[in-house]
Amino acid sequence: LIPFMLGENATRAQRWQDAEQSFLACLKLNPSFSQGVMGLARAYLAQGKTDQARTMLNLALHQNPHNFLACHGLGLVALREHNLEQARGDFLRATDEKPNYAPSQEQLGIVLVEMQRYTEALGPLKRAAQLGLKDPILANFLGTALANTGQVKEAVTWYEKALRMKKDYAPARLNLAFAYLKMNDRANATRQFQKVCQQS
């Protein structure tokens, strides 16, 4: 128990190498301790050790096939490896297991936007927002999905929400400028492009 607690403390402090060592010590004492397995997977993922993270996450799923956090973690591994199709499948499985877990809904929607499957992306992105997730990245991607499904006015609303959360968030400001162009509002588009230039 003490190595696990040390690992959790190191995780909270984002001391990932210390967390890794503590969780390894924990699993040496009890190799089947599921919380230790997930803790070690998080530490590996935070350090970019995707192969080791995948091994731990697959072990966690073997222990409990309904472990939605393990599915989510595998999705993050796939994203690190730029495997969008694999990430989509992992996040979809996570949302099937736990529909009310907003981060998985958000990540599923983001992956679908990256795959240019904008109509499909709207569902999980809106669900993440409905679940109370307040994140400029979510707002920006939801705006992008809306803009690419002909809902440009709604997209502007979401880009503006993203900028209220993070006023220097350049991707949302650039997308907002292009949305204004689509609406033939050249004055506002020019204003936003100028702000993007001032930020860079």
C-alpha positions in Angstrom: 0.0 0.0 0.0 2.8 2.4 0.8 4.4 2.2 -2.7 0.9 2.8 -4.3 0.3 5.9 -2.1 3.8 7.2 -3.0 2.9 6.6 -6.7 -0.3 8.5 -6.3 1.4 11.4 -4.6 4.0 11.5 -7.4 1.3 11.4 -10.0 -0.5 14.4 -8.4 2.8 16.3 -8.5 3.5 15.2 -12.0 6.8 13.6 -11.0 6.3 10.8 -13.6 9.6 8.9 -13.1 9.0 8.8 -9.4 5.5 7.6 -10.0 6.7 4.9 -12.4 9.2 3.6 -9.8 6.6 3.6 -7.0 4.0 1.7 -9.1 6.6 -0.8 -10.2 7.4 -1.4 -6.6 3.7 -1.8 -5.8 3.2 -4.3 -8.6 6.3 -6.3 -7.5 4.4 -6.8 -4.2 1.1 -7.5 -5.9 1.2 -8.0 -9.7 -2.6 -8.1 -10.0 -3.4 -4.9 -8.2 -5.5 -3.2 -10.8 -5.1 0.4 -9.5 -1.3 -0.1 -9.6 -1.5 -1.3 -13.2 -3.5 1.8 -14.2 -1.2 4.1 -12.2 1.8 2.7 -14.0 0.1 3.0 -17.4 -0.6 6.7 -16.6 3.0 7.3 -15.7 4.3 5.6 -18.8 1.8 7.5 -21.0 2.8 10.8 -19.4 6.5 10.1 -20.3 5.6 9.1 -23.9 6.4 5.4 -23.3 3.6 4.2 -25.5 4.6 0.6 -25.8 4.9 0.1 -22.0 1.6 2.0 -21.5 -0.2 -0.2 -24.0 1.1 -3.3 -22.3 -0.3 -2.1 -18.9 -3.6 -0.9 -20.4 -4.1 -4.3 -22.1 -3.4 -6.0 -18.8 -6.0 -3.8 -17.1 -8.5 -4.7 -19.8 -7.7 -8.4 -19.4 -8.4 -8.0 -15.7 -11.6 -6.1 -16.3 -13.0 -6.0 -19.9 -15.3 -3.1 -18.9 -12.5 -0.8 -17.7 -13.5 2.3 -19.6 -10.4 4.2 -18.3 -8.1 1.5 -19.9 -10.0 1.9 -23.2 -9.6 5.7 -22.9 -5.9 5.3 -22.2 -5.5 3.0 -25.3 -7.1 5.8 -27.3 -4.6 8.3 -26.0 -1.8 5.8 -27.0 -3.2 5.5 -30.5 -3.3 9.3 -30.8 0.3 9.6 -29.7 1.1 7.2 -32.6 -1.1 9.1 -35.0 -3.4 6.1 -35.5 -6.8 7.8 -35.8 -8.8 4.7 -36.8 -7.5 2.8 -33.7 -8.1 5.8 -31.5 -11.6 6.1 -32.8 -12.3 2.5 -31.9 -10.8 2.8 -28.4 -12.7 6.0 -27.5 -15.9 4.5 -29.0 -15.5 1.5 -26.7 -14.8 3.8 -23.8 -18.0 5.8 -24.4 -20.0 2.5 -24.8 -18.8 1.4 -21.4 -19.2 4.8 -19.7 -21.4 7.2 -21.8 -21.3 9.9 -19.1 -17.5 10.2 -19.1 -17.0 13.5 -20.8 -13.3 13.2 -21.6 -13.9 10.1 -23.8 -16.8 11.8 -25.5 -14.6 14.8 -26.2 -11.7 12.7 -27.5 -14.0 10.7 -29.8 -15.4 13.8 -31.3 -11.9 15.4 -31.8 -10.7 12.2 -33.6 -13.8 12.3 -35.8 -13.1 15.9 -36.7 -9.5 15.0 -37.5 -10.9 12.3 -39.8 -13.2 14.9 -41.4 -16.3 12.9 -40.2 -17.9 16.1 -39.1 -21.5 14.9 -38.8 -20.5 12.0 -36.6 -18.4 14.2 -34.5 -21.3 16.5 -33.5 -22.9 13.8 -31.2 -19.9 13.1 -28.9 -18.7 16.7 -28.8 -22.2 18.0 -27.9 -22.5 15.2 -25.3 -19.2 16.3 -23.7 -20.4 19.9 -23.5 -23.8 18.7 -22.0 -21.9 16.8 -19.4 -20.4 20.0 -18.2 -16.9 19.8 -19.8 -15.7 23.4 -20.2 -12.6 23.4 -22.4 -11.5 25.7 -25.2 -10.3 22.8 -27.2 -13.7 21.1 -27.0 -15.4 24.4 -28.0 -13.1 24.9 -30.9 -13.6 21.4 -32.3 -17.3 21.6 -31.8 -17.2 24.9 -33.8 -15.3 23.2 -36.5 -17.8 20.3 -36.8 -20.6 22.8 -36.9 -18.9 25.0 -39.5 -18.3 21.9 -41.8 -21.9 20.8 -41.5 -23.4 24.1 -42.7 -24.1 25.6 -39.2 -21.8 28.5 -39.4 -23.6 30.9 -37.0 -23.6 28.2 -34.3 -19.9 27.6 -35.1 -19.2 31.3 -34.4 -20.9 31.0 -31.0 -18.6 28.1 -30.1 -15.4 29.7 -31.3 -16.4 32.8 -29.2 -16.9 30.5 -26.2 -13.4 29.0 -26.7 -11.9 32.5 -26.8 -13.8 33.6 -23.7 -12.2 30.6 -21.9 -8.7 31.3 -23.4 -8.5 34.7 -25.2 -5.1 33.9 -26.8 -6.2 30.6 -28.3 -5.1 31.1 -31.8 -6.7 28.1 -33.5 -10.2 29.2 -32.4 -9.5 32.8 -33.4 -8.3 31.7 -36.9 -11.4 29.5 -37.3 -13.6 32.3 -36.2 -12.1 34.5 -38.9 -12.8 31.9 -41.5 -16.3 31.5 -40.2 -16.9 35.2 -40.6 -15.6 34.9 -44.2 -18.1 32.2 -44.9 -20.8 34.5 -43.7 -19.5 37.3 -45.9 -18.8 39.4 -42.8 -15.4 40.8 -44.1 -15.1 43.4 -41.4 -15.2 40.9 -38.5 -13.1 38.5 -40.5 -10.4 41.1 -41.0 -10.5 42.1 -37.3 -10.0 38.5 -36.2 -7.2 37.9 -38.8 -5.4 41.0 -37.4 -5.7 39.7 -33.9 -4.2 36.4 -35.0 -1.3 38.3 -36.6 -0.8 40.3 -33.4 -0.6 37.1 -31.3 2.0 35.5 -33.5 
